[in-house]
Amino acid sequence: MRERGLTFKQAVNDAIRAGLAPASAPGSQYTTPRSLGPARVDVIKALRLADELEDEALARRVTEGR
């Protein structure tokens, strides 16, 4: 705002207009895909752990009366 000499209201309006404006030419913004290598975490085990943690949190809420 300071660099452009805008008020807060002008800056917000400009941001809204920019977000609502049609996107630039299709394909002009492209991210080059990169290989991340093999997975280092077993997803199945991570999901099981997340389920267990969620179950414990729910049980704690029930015992606390929330």
N, C-alpha and C positions, 0 to 999 in steps of 0.2 A: 504494500500500500504506500509505504513511504517513498520507495523508488519511483513509483508511477504518479505519486501525488494524488492518491484516491482516498475518498472517505471509506469507512467500513461498508456502508450501504452500497456504494458504487462497486467495491471489490466483490461483495457477495452477489450482486446482480450480474456482474461480468462473469463470475464463476458459474452461475446458474445458466446464463446464456451459452457459455462455452460447452457446458455439459449437455445442453439440449440441442446444440447445433449438429447438423449432419456430420458424420464421421468423415475424416479425410479420405482420399482415394483408397479404395480397397487394395490391400496388399502392400501398402506403403509402410505399415508397421508390422514387421514380422520378426519373431524371435527364432533364432537358429536353435534347433533341438540339439541337446548334448546328451551323451550317454552318462548316466550316473553310476554305472557299474552294477555289480550284483547287489542284491539286498543284503544288508548286514544284520537285520533283525528278522526273526521268524514272526511273520504277521499273525499267524494263528496263536502263538503264545502271547503276543501283545494284546490281541483281542480278548483272550481268556483273562489276562491280568486286569484289563480295563473292566470286564464284566464283574470280576471278583471285587474290585475296588468300589464299583458302583453298588453292588449288593451290600457291602459292608457299610457304605454311607447311608443307604436306605434303612438298613437295620438299626443303625445308630439314631437316625431321625425318629424311627418308630418308638424306640425305647425312651427317647427324650420327650416324646409326645408332640413332636412338630408335625 
